[in-house]
């Protein structure tokens, strides 16, 4: 089992920055994917960024170079640096931990990001 603890959400003005953190603990396998998804009111959950077990990172199409996902494997923590935020980035951001062996698919509790002046 894996536990995820998210932090770093909040209120920021348009053009501002936030850094989200997701710390994983528990039975961490050697190979796993870790990343972030988001869900805005009335919309489906969508990919923000994920780094797979081969350390390849995929970003959602809307990111356009504004966000950077990084991982500290020694501490099993993923960070999402978000810059140049706009109101369209307002959503609940969820951390995801996924592995094949064993089959794990865990979600964090979600952290609210609100971009507003």
C-alpha positions in Angstrom: 0.0 0.0 0.0 1.1 3.6 -0.7 0.1 6.8 1.0 0.3 10.1 -0.7 0.4 13.5 1.0 0.0 16.6 -1.1 0.8 20.1 -0.3 1.3 23.5 -1.9 -2.1 24.5 -3.3 -3.7 27.9 -2.6 -4.7 31.2 -4.1 -2.5 33.0 -6.5 -2.9 35.9 -8.9 -2.8 35.5 -12.7 0.7 35.3 -13.8 1.9 33.9 -10.5 3.5 30.7 -9.5 2.8 27.7 -7.2 4.8 24.6 -6.4 2.9 21.4 -5.5 4.5 18.6 -3.6 3.4 15.0 -3.3 5.2 12.7 -0.9 4.7 8.9 -1.2 5.3 6.5 1.7 4.6 2.9 2.4 5.5 -0.1 0.2 7.2 1.8 -2.6 8.2 -0.5 -5.5 11.5 0.1 -7.4 9.7 1.2 -10.6 6.7 3.5 -10.6 5.1 6.4 -12.4 4.1 9.5 -10.5 2.5 12.7 -11.5 -0.4 15.1 -11.4 -3.9 15.4 -12.8 -6.5 18.1 -12.3 -10.2 18.5 -12.3 -12.0 21.7 -12.7 -15.7 22.1 -11.8 -17.9 20.5 -14.4 -15.0 19.0 -16.3 -13.3 15.6 -16.5 -10.1 14.9 -14.8 -7.2 15.5 -17.1 -3.5 14.9 -17.2 -1.2 17.7 -16.1 2.2 15.9 -16.0 3.4 12.4 -15.3 6.9 10.8 -15.2 6.8 7.1 -16.0 9.0 4.4 -14.6 11.5 5.1 -17.4 11.8 8.7 -16.3 10.0 10.0 -19.3 7.8 12.9 -18.7 4.5 13.7 -20.5 2.7 16.9 -20.1 -0.9 17.9 -20.9 -1.3 19.9 -24.1 -2.4 23.0 -22.2 0.9 23.2 -20.2 2.8 24.8 -23.1 6.1 25.0 -21.1 4.6 26.7 -18.1 4.8 23.7 -15.7 7.7 21.5 -14.7 7.5 18.1 -13.1 10.4 16.8 -11.1 11.0 13.8 -8.8 13.2 13.3 -5.8 13.4 9.5 -5.9 15.4 9.3 -2.7 12.4 10.7 -0.9 9.7 9.4 -3.2 8.4 12.9 -3.7 7.1 14.6 -6.9 7.0 18.3 -7.4 5.0 20.3 -9.8 6.3 23.8 -10.4 3.6 25.9 -12.1 4.5 29.3 -13.6 2.5 31.9 -15.4 -0.8 30.6 -14.0 -4.1 31.7 -15.5 -7.7 31.5 -14.3 -8.1 28.4 -16.5 -5.7 26.6 -14.3 -8.1 26.8 -11.4 -8.9 23.2 -10.4 -8.3 20.6 -7.8 -4.9 19.0 -8.4 -4.5 15.3 -7.6 -1.3 13.4 -7.2 -1.2 9.9 -8.8 1.1 7.0 -8.0 1.1 4.0 -10.4 3.0 0.8 -10.7 2.7 -2.4 -12.6 4.5 -4.7 -10.3 2.8 -4.8 -7.9 -0.3 -3.2 -9.5 -0.8 0.0 -7.7 -3.0 3.0 -8.6 -3.2 5.5 -5.7 -4.6 9.0 -5.6 -3.9 11.8 -3.2 -6.7 13.7 -1.5 -6.4 16.6 -3.9 -5.2 20.2 -3.3 -7.1 23.2 -4.5 -5.4 25.7 -6.8 -7.3 28.9 -7.4 -6.0 31.6 -9.8 -7.8 34.8 -9.3 -7.1 38.5 -8.9 
